[in-house]
Amino acid sequence: MKPLVRNAALNGYVEVSQSLGIDPRSLMKRVGLDPVGLAVQDRWISGVAVVQLLELSAAVSHRGDFGLLLAERRRFSNLGRISMVIREEPDARSALELLARHEYLYNEVLRSRLSEAHGLAHLKVSLDLGEAMAARQAVELAVGAFHQVLRTFLGARWQAVSVCFTHSAPADTGTHRRLFGPVVEFDREFNGIVLYASDLDVPNPMSDPLLRTYARQYFESIAVSRDTTVRDRVRELIEVLLPTGRCSIEQVATSLGVDRRTVHRHLSASGETFSSLLDATRAQLAEQLVANPGRSLTEISRLLGFSVPSAFSRWFSGRFGCSPREWRRRRTRQQPSDRE
């Protein structure tokens, strides 16, 4: 399976593209990405397609700094659930080590490594795409995003010893120097950031020691294994896509960066079909949603991907042997005895 990234990797893409006078939606379609689904931050999409999109956008807009313009907009929240843990870490060293150890939770393309020697720390960044391809914009976006993280911990006036790129300098380095200062260097042997090791020990002003334990406990409860199976990935995508009304095997395959036959083959190996997994996922979600009296059945119908409530009611009756309204009444009657 090809590596995936979360939709959040393209945070700000539409706004930056429009500010440069290019059509973001047509460019996304050219690389096989769904513009409609971009709003779902935790949806996984093809990492290769994202890298291609950034290169295409830079070419069409004639802006060699396209990746850095996106990096300027990066916030902790773009990392997803791990961001709630990162902000409570005691210092930048702990935060960077946590990000490197769990990068598969938010970006399967990214590879980062922190090393220290002779009073200097080297944060090296690379991309693992599984194939050779131009990735200048994605590299600059990744390095820029890490630089933003460090500035959040160390203050807006902090400056690295050097910010390094293996590629050559663009014709205009104005954006690079505005973001990184005069320390940006090109044609170096690695992509990444060099800083004083002592900077990594500066206390995090955002951290609350009382919250840190709770943040770590929460993270451990939601963190998934690095050995997530294709079945797990498909199920997660089904949950994300259902409320959009666009949950199909074609959409899932596109998000995984493969064709539908590949999805069928992997699911078959685990004794599943896409239809059976879709139905099982819907059933599990339906039990949780219908049990909540605060949600209307019309809303639940939409969240489960049904175009009209009547279609949801027919499916629910066939699956559970009664209407959702009757199921909710029975559940409500059982709750007092459950508490007893």
N, C-alpha and C positions, 0 to 999 in steps of 0.2 A: 504494500500500500504506500502511496506517495505521502510525504509529510504534510500536515495540515497546520493552519494557523486560525486563530479566532478572528471573527469579523472586526473585532476591536483593533486589529493591526491596520485597518484602513480608516481609523477614526480621523475625521476631518478631511478625508479624501474628496468628498463632494464639494465642500466649501472651498478648498484650495484650488481644485480644478476650475470651478466656476469663476473664481477671482482671477484666474489666468486666461479665461475666455475659451476653455475647451469643454466639451460635453462629456461629463463623467460616466453617464449611463451608457452611451454608445461604446465608449472604450471598455467598460466592464463587460458588455455583451461580446465584444470582439475576443476577449480572452476566456469566455465561458463562465463569467461570474454573474450572479443574479442581483441587479440593483435593488429590487424590492426587498430582498432579505437582509440588506446591509444594516438595517436598524436593529437587528437582533444581535447584540454584541457577542453573545456566547456561542453563536453558531459557528461551527468549524467549516472552513473552506480550503480549497487547494492552495498550498504555499507556493507552488510553481506559478499558478495563475496570478497570484498577488505580485510576485516578483516581475512577471511579464507585464502586468498592468502598470507598475511603477516606471519601468523602462519605457513603455509605450507613451505614457503620459508625459514623461520628461522630453521625449522626442517631439511629440505633437505640440507641446507648449513652448519648445525651445528653451526650457529651463533646466540646466544641469544641476540645479539645487532643489529639485522637486522633493526628493526624500527628506531633505533638511527642513523644508517648509512644513512637512507633516510632523517631523520630530518636534518642532516648536510647540505643537499643540498637545504633546503627550502629557498625560497626568497619571498619577498612581492608579486611578480607577480603570485605566485602559488595560491593566494587568488582570482584571477580573477579581475573583474572590481572594486570591493570594495578596492583593493590595492591602486588605484589612490587617494582615499579619505583618507585612513589610513595614507599614507606618509605625508599628509598635516595637520594632527591633531596636536594641539599645544603641547601635551605631551603624555606619555605612558598611563596615566589613561584614557584620552579621546579615545585613539585608542583601548584599551582593551574593554571599554564599548561599543564602536561601533561594534567591532567584536562579542561580546556576543549578542548584540541586533539583529544583522543581520546574525547570523551564518547559518540560513536556506538558505541564498543565495549562500553559497559555500559548506556547509557540513551539511546534515540533521541528521547525526549520532552524531555529536559533541554537547556537552553541557558544557559551561564554565560559571563560576560565580566569580566575584571579590568582596571581602569583606575586610573591614578594622577595626582594633581594636588595641588599645594600641600601636600605632606607627608601626604596622605591617600590610601588605596587603597579603591576601591569594587568589591566583588564583587557583581555584579548577576545575579540568577537569574530565569529565566522558563521557561515550559513551552510547547512547540509541539505541540498536539494535533490540529491540522488542522480544528478545529471549536470553536465557543464552548460552554463548559460550566463549571459550578462546579468549582473546583479548589483551594479554600482549604487543605484538608488536605494535598494533594500539594505545594503551594508551601511550607507550613510544614515538611513532612518534608524537602524539598530544602534549604531554608535551614538547618534544624537539622542535617542531615547534614554540610553544609560547615562549620558551626560546630564540630562534633565533630572534623572533620579538622584545623581550625586549632588546637583545644585539644590535639590529639595532638602537633602540632609545637611549640606555644608554651607548653604546660603547663596544668594544670587550673585555675590561678589567673588565667590570661590573660582579659582582658575586652575586647570590641570597643568602639569609640567609639559605635557604635549598630547595632542590628539592626532592619531596616526591613521593613514589610509594607504593601502597598497597601490591604488590606482593613481594616475597622474592628475595634476591640478587642472581644474576647469579654466576656461578663458577668464571667467569672473569669479573670484574667490570672496566676494563681498559678504555673502550670506554665511559662509564658513567662518569668516573672521568675526562677524557679528555675533554668532552663536558661541564660538569657542575661544575667541580672542586671537592674539598674534601667534599662538602656540601650535596652530594646525600645521601638519606636515604631510606631504604626499610622497609617493614612490618609496614608502617604507616597507619593512619586511612583514608587518602585520597590521590588521585593522583593530583599533581600540584606543584605550586611554591610559596614559602614564600619569600617576599622581604620587605624592609623598605618602608613604605608608602610615605616617602619623595622622594623616587626614582621616584614615579609616577608623580611628579610635575616638574621634570627636563625638561627644554624646549627642544623640538624636533629640532635638528640642521638641519633637512631636510625640515622643514615646511616653506612655504612662505605665510604669512598672506594674501597677495593679491590674491593668488591662492586658498586659503581655501574656500572662498565663492563660487567660480566657481566649485570647486571639489564637494562641498556639493550639489549644484544645479544640477550638472550632475548626481550625484548618486541618488538623489530623482527622477530624470526623468527616470532612467532605473531600479530602484529597483522594484521588483515585490512583490505582496502581499504575506503574509505568508499563505493565504488561497488559494493558487494556486490549481486549479482543475486538475484531471487526464487528462482532455481534453487539458488543457494548457500545461501540461507536455509532452503529446504525440506530440502536435504541435511543441514544442520547440525541441524535439528529431528529428522530421521529418526534421526541418530546418538544424540541425547539421549533420544528416546522409545522406541527399540528395547528397551532393558533393562527398561522398565516394562511391556512387554506390551500397550501401548495405542497403538501406532504405526499410525495410520490417517489418511487424508486429512482426515477430520473433525477429528481432534485437531490436525493441522498447521494447518488453516484457522483453527481457534479460536485457536491461538497467534499466528497472523499477523494476527488481527483482521479476517478476510474470510470469504466463504463458499467452499465447495469448488469451485464453478464458476470463481471467480476464480483459484484455484490451478491448476486444469486449463488455463485460458486462458494463463496466464503460462508454464507448463511446455510447453505445445504450441508456443508461440512460439519456444522454445529447442530444439524437436525432441525433447522428452521427454514421458513420461507419469509419473504418480505411481508406478505399478507398476514401470516400467523404472528409475526413479531409486532406488526402494526396493531392487530386486534388485541394482543395481550397487553401492549403498552397503553392502548386506549382504555382497556378494562381497568387496569390498575389506577390510572388517572381518574377515571370516572368514579370509582369507589371513593377516592379522596375528595373529589369535588362535590359530588352529590350529597355526601355526608355533611357538607358545610352548608347550613341553612342560610348563611349570609350571601350565597351566590344564587342568582336566578338560573333556572334551567335553560333559558335563552342564552345567557352568558356562557354556561357550561358547554352548551352545544357548539358555540363558536370556538371555545378553547380546545375542543376535541376535534376541530376541523370539519364539522358538518355545515353544509350550506344553509340548511333550514332546521329549526327545532324538531319538526316532525320526523326527519330522517334520523336524528339522534334518538328520538323516542322509540322508533322501530328497531334500531340497532340495540338499544339498551334492553328492550323487552326480550329480544331474541337471545341476548347474552346472559341476562340475569333472571328471566322468567317473570318479570313484572315491569310496570312502567317506572321511570325514575321518580315520579312523584310518590308512588306507592312504596318504593324502596326507601325513600327518605322518611316516610311516615313510620314504617316498620323500624327503621334505625333509631328514630327519635323515641319510640316506645321502649326500645331495649335499653336505652342509656341509663335510666334510673337504676335498673337491676344490675347493670354493669358496674355502676359506682358502688352499689352495696356489696 
